[in-house]
Amino acid sequence: MASKPNTARQHKHFAVLIDADNAPAAIVEGLFEEIAKYGEKS
């Protein structure tokens, strides 16, 4: 049985994993700002 396409807005989910040992503290704020362009907090 074929399903009908969902016409409601679909949200894509993804995770961002940061290796804290390798991420300089100086770039973390800019990193989160860039990530925020692609999604929203839930």
NUZA-46268 format. One record per residue: residue in one letter; x, y, z of N, C-alpha, C, CB in turn. Coordinates in pm, 1 decimal, m for minus. Glycine has a CB too. Layout:
// NUZA-46268
r resn a	n_c1 X	n_c2 Y	n_c3 Z	ca_c1 X	ca_c2 Y	ca_c3 Z	c_c1 X	c_c2 Y	c_c3 Z	cb_c1 X	cb_c2 Y	cb_c3 Z
...
***
This chain:
// NUZA-46268
r resn m	n_c1 83.7	n_c2 m117.7	n_c3 0.0	ca_c1 0.0	ca_c2 0.0	ca_c3 0.0	c_c1 88.7	c_c2 124.6	c_c3 0.0	cb_c1 m95.5	cb_c2 m0.6	cb_c3 121.6
r resn a	n_c1 68.2	n_c2 213.2	n_c3 m95.1	ca_c1 147.8	ca_c2 335.7	ca_c3 m104.7	c_c1 98.2	c_c2 437.3	c_c3 m3.0	cb_c1 141.6	cb_c2 394.6	cb_c3 m247.6
r resn s	n_c1 190.5	n_c2 506.3	n_c3 57.6	ca_c1 150.8	ca_c2 609.4	ca_c3 153.6	c_c1 141.1	c_c2 743.6	c_c3 82.7	cb_c1 251.2	cb_c2 617.2	cb_c3 271.6
r resn k	n_c1 56.0	n_c2 829.8	n_c3 134.8	ca_c1 39.5	ca_c2 963.8	ca_c3 78.7	c_c1 152.7	c_c2 1052.2	c_c3 128.2	cb_c1 m98.5	cb_c2 1024.5	cb_c3 117.0
r resn p	n_c1 202.4	n_c2 1141.4	n_c3 43.1	ca_c1 307.7	ca_c2 1232.2	ca_c3 89.3	c_c1 252.8	c_c2 1326.1	c_c3 195.7	cb_c1 366.1	cb_c2 1313.0	cb_c3 m28.7
r resn n	n_c1 334.5	n_c2 1356.1	n_c3 292.6	ca_c1 295.8	ca_c2 1447.9	ca_c3 399.1	c_c1 310.5	c_c2 1590.7	c_c3 346.9	cb_c1 382.3	cb_c2 1425.3	cb_c3 527.9
r resn t	n_c1 200.2	n_c2 1664.0	n_c3 340.9	ca_c1 205.0	ca_c2 1800.3	ca_c3 287.6	c_c1 244.7	c_c2 1902.9	c_c3 393.7	cb_c1 70.1	cb_c2 1837.5	cb_c3 228.6
r resn a	n_c1 246.2	n_c2 1862.7	n_c3 520.1	ca_c1 288.3	ca_c2 1953.9	ca_c3 625.9	c_c1 438.9	c_c2 1975.8	c_c3 616.0	cb_c1 249.6	cb_c2 1898.6	cb_c3 766.1
r resn r	n_c1 484.8	n_c2 2088.1	n_c3 668.5	ca_c1 627.9	ca_c2 2117.3	ca_c3 667.1	c_c1 702.2	c_c2 2010.8	c_c3 747.9	cb_c1 656.2	cb_c2 2259.5	cb_c3 724.1
r resn q	n_c1 801.2	n_c2 1952.4	n_c3 686.8	ca_c1 878.0	ca_c2 1848.8	ca_c3 752.8	c_c1 1007.3	c_c2 1907.4	c_c3 808.2	cb_c1 907.7	cb_c2 1733.1	cb_c3 656.1
r resn h	n_c1 1045.0	n_c2 1860.8	n_c3 924.3	ca_c1 1168.4	ca_c2 1906.0	ca_c3 986.9	c_c1 1271.4	c_c2 1795.4	c_c3 977.2	cb_c1 1145.0	cb_c2 1946.9	cb_c3 1134.5
r resn k	n_c1 1391.7	n_c2 1832.0	n_c3 941.5	ca_c1 1501.5	ca_c2 1737.1	ca_c3 940.8	c_c1 1578.0	c_c2 1753.8	c_c3 1070.4	cb_c1 1594.0	cb_c2 1757.4	cb_c3 817.2
r resn h	n_c1 1621.3	n_c2 1645.3	n_c3 1125.1	ca_c1 1695.5	ca_c2 1648.0	ca_c3 1250.0	c_c1 1838.3	c_c2 1601.8	c_c3 1225.0	cb_c1 1627.3	cb_c2 1559.8	cb_c3 1356.7
r resn f	n_c1 1930.7	n_c2 1666.4	n_c3 1291.4	ca_c1 2068.3	ca_c2 1622.1	ca_c3 1284.4	c_c1 2136.5	c_c2 1657.1	c_c3 1415.8	cb_c1 2142.0	cb_c2 1686.1	cb_c3 1163.9
r resn a	n_c1 2243.8	n_c2 1592.3	n_c3 1440.7	ca_c1 2320.3	ca_c2 1615.7	ca_c3 1563.2	c_c1 2458.2	c_c2 1668.3	c_c3 1525.5	cb_c1 2331.8	cb_c2 1485.4	cb_c3 1648.5
r resn v	n_c1 2511.1	n_c2 1751.2	n_c3 1610.8	ca_c1 2646.3	ca_c2 1802.2	ca_c3 1592.7	c_c1 2726.7	c_c2 1756.2	c_c3 1713.5	cb_c1 2648.5	cb_c2 1959.6	cb_c3 1577.3
r resn l	n_c1 2827.2	n_c2 1678.3	n_c3 1686.5	ca_c1 2913.7	ca_c2 1628.0	ca_c3 1793.1	c_c1 3046.0	c_c2 1702.5	c_c3 1786.8	cb_c1 2935.7	cb_c2 1473.8	cb_c3 1780.8
r resn i	n_c1 3088.2	n_c2 1754.8	n_c3 1899.5	ca_c1 3211.6	ca_c2 1832.5	ca_c3 1904.3	c_c1 3308.6	c_c2 1762.6	c_c3 1998.4	cb_c1 3184.8	cb_c2 1979.3	cb_c3 1950.3
r resn d	n_c1 3426.1	n_c2 1732.2	n_c3 1947.9	ca_c1 3532.1	ca_c2 1676.2	ca_c3 2029.9	c_c1 3594.3	c_c2 1793.7	c_c3 2105.4	cb_c1 3639.5	cb_c2 1597.8	cb_c3 1942.9
r resn a	n_c1 3558.2	n_c2 1808.0	n_c3 2230.2	ca_c1 3601.0	ca_c2 1924.0	ca_c3 2308.4	c_c1 3753.1	c_c2 1933.2	c_c3 2321.7	cb_c1 3538.3	cb_c2 1919.0	cb_c3 2446.1
r resn d	n_c1 3821.2	n_c2 1821.9	n_c3 2308.5	ca_c1 3967.7	ca_c2 1826.0	ca_c3 2316.8	c_c1 4028.4	c_c2 1898.9	c_c3 2198.0	cb_c1 4024.5	cb_c2 1684.6	cb_c3 2325.0
r resn n	n_c1 3955.4	n_c2 1902.7	n_c3 2086.2	ca_c1 4011.1	ca_c2 1960.2	ca_c3 1963.9	c_c1 3944.5	c_c2 2090.1	c_c3 1920.4	cb_c1 4000.8	cb_c2 1861.0	cb_c3 1853.3
r resn a	n_c1 3844.1	n_c2 2136.3	n_c3 1991.3	ca_c1 3774.2	ca_c2 2259.9	ca_c3 1954.3	c_c1 3824.2	c_c2 2373.7	c_c3 2042.3	cb_c1 3619.5	cb_c2 2243.6	cb_c3 1967.9
r resn p	n_c1 3897.7	n_c2 2467.6	n_c3 1984.6	ca_c1 3945.2	ca_c2 2581.3	ca_c3 2064.1	c_c1 3827.7	c_c2 2662.9	c_c3 2118.1	cb_c1 4037.8	cb_c2 2671.2	cb_c3 1979.7
r resn a	n_c1 3835.7	n_c2 2702.7	n_c3 2242.2	ca_c1 3728.4	ca_c2 2779.3	ca_c3 2305.3	c_c1 3697.6	c_c2 2907.5	c_c3 2227.6	cb_c1 3765.9	cb_c2 2813.4	cb_c3 2449.7
r resn a	n_c1 3796.3	n_c2 2963.6	n_c3 2160.8	ca_c1 3778.1	ca_c2 3089.1	ca_c3 2088.3	c_c1 3681.5	c_c2 3076.4	c_c3 1970.1	cb_c1 3911.9	cb_c2 3138.9	cb_c3 2039.0
r resn i	n_c1 3660.3	n_c2 2955.6	n_c3 1917.9	ca_c1 3572.3	ca_c2 2941.4	ca_c3 1801.0	c_c1 3435.0	c_c2 2884.2	c_c3 1834.1	cb_c1 3638.4	cb_c2 2853.7	cb_c3 1698.7
r resn v	n_c1 3413.8	n_c2 2843.2	n_c3 1958.0	ca_c1 3289.5	ca_c2 2775.0	ca_c3 1993.2	c_c1 3166.6	c_c2 2862.9	c_c3 1967.4	cb_c1 3293.1	cb_c2 2732.6	cb_c3 2139.6
r resn e	n_c1 3170.3	n_c2 2988.4	n_c3 2006.6	ca_c1 3054.1	ca_c2 3076.9	ca_c3 1986.8	c_c1 3020.3	c_c2 3088.9	c_c3 1837.6	cb_c1 3082.0	cb_c2 3217.6	cb_c3 2046.9
r resn g	n_c1 3120.4	n_c2 3111.9	n_c3 1754.3	ca_c1 3097.9	ca_c2 3121.8	ca_c3 1610.1	c_c1 3049.5	c_c2 2990.5	c_c3 1551.9	cb_c1 3225.1	cb_c2 3165.3	cb_c3 1539.6
r resn l	n_c1 3097.2	n_c2 2881.2	n_c3 1605.4	ca_c1 3054.5	ca_c2 2749.5	ca_c3 1560.4	c_c1 2905.4	c_c2 2729.7	c_c3 1584.9	cb_c1 3134.8	cb_c2 2640.1	cb_c3 1631.0
r resn f	n_c1 2859.3	n_c2 2764.2	n_c3 1704.9	ca_c1 2716.7	ca_c2 2750.5	ca_c3 1735.5	c_c1 2630.7	c_c2 2846.1	c_c3 1652.6	cb_c1 2692.6	cb_c2 2775.3	cb_c3 1884.2
r resn e	n_c1 2682.1	n_c2 2963.5	n_c3 1624.4	ca_c1 2608.2	ca_c2 3056.6	ca_c3 1538.9	c_c1 2590.3	c_c2 2998.4	c_c3 1399.1	cb_c1 2680.8	cb_c2 3192.3	cb_c3 1531.1
r resn e	n_c1 2693.3	n_c2 2936.9	n_c3 1346.9	ca_c1 2685.7	ca_c2 2874.2	ca_c3 1214.4	c_c1 2587.8	c_c2 2757.0	c_c3 1216.0	cb_c1 2825.3	cb_c2 2826.2	cb_c3 1168.8
r resn i	n_c1 2593.1	n_c2 2675.1	n_c3 1317.7	ca_c1 2501.7	ca_c2 2562.0	ca_c3 1329.8	c_c1 2357.5	c_c2 2610.9	c_c3 1337.6	cb_c1 2536.3	cb_c2 2477.2	cb_c3 1453.7
r resn a	n_c1 2333.5	n_c2 2720.4	n_c3 1408.2	ca_c1 2197.8	ca_c2 2772.8	ca_c3 1426.3	c_c1 2134.9	c_c2 2815.8	c_c3 1293.8	cb_c1 2199.8	cb_c2 2890.8	cb_c3 1522.9
r resn k	n_c1 2214.9	n_c2 2843.0	n_c3 1192.4	ca_c1 2159.7	ca_c2 2882.4	ca_c3 1061.9	c_c1 2083.3	c_c2 2767.9	c_c3 996.5	cb_c1 2271.6	cb_c2 2929.6	cb_c3 968.9
r resn y	n_c1 2111.7	n_c2 2643.9	n_c3 1037.6	ca_c1 2054.4	ca_c2 2526.9	ca_c3 972.6	c_c1 1943.8	c_c2 2460.5	c_c3 1052.2	cb_c1 2160.9	cb_c2 2427.9	cb_c3 945.7
r resn g	n_c1 1911.3	n_c2 2513.1	n_c3 1166.0	ca_c1 1807.1	ca_c2 2448.5	ca_c3 1246.2	c_c1 1762.6	c_c2 2536.8	c_c3 1359.8	cb_c1 1856.0	cb_c2 2315.9	cb_c3 1300.8
r resn e	n_c1 1689.2	n_c2 2474.3	n_c3 1447.9	ca_c1 1638.0	ca_c2 2546.0	ca_c3 1563.2	c_c1 1649.4	c_c2 2456.4	c_c3 1684.6	cb_c1 1491.7	cb_c2 2591.4	cb_c3 1541.2
r resn k	n_c1 1654.8	n_c2 2518.8	n_c3 1801.4	ca_c1 1662.1	ca_c2 2441.0	ca_c3 1924.9	c_c1 1526.6	c_c2 2377.4	c_c3 1951.3	cb_c1 1705.8	cb_c2 2529.9	cb_c3 2045.0
r resn s	n_c1 1530.7	n_c2 2261.5	n_c3 2009.5	ca_c1 1403.4	ca_c2 2197.1	ca_c3 2045.5	c_c1 1397.8	c_c2 2172.9	c_c3 2194.3	cb_c1 1385.0	cb_c2 2064.3	cb_c3 1969.7
***
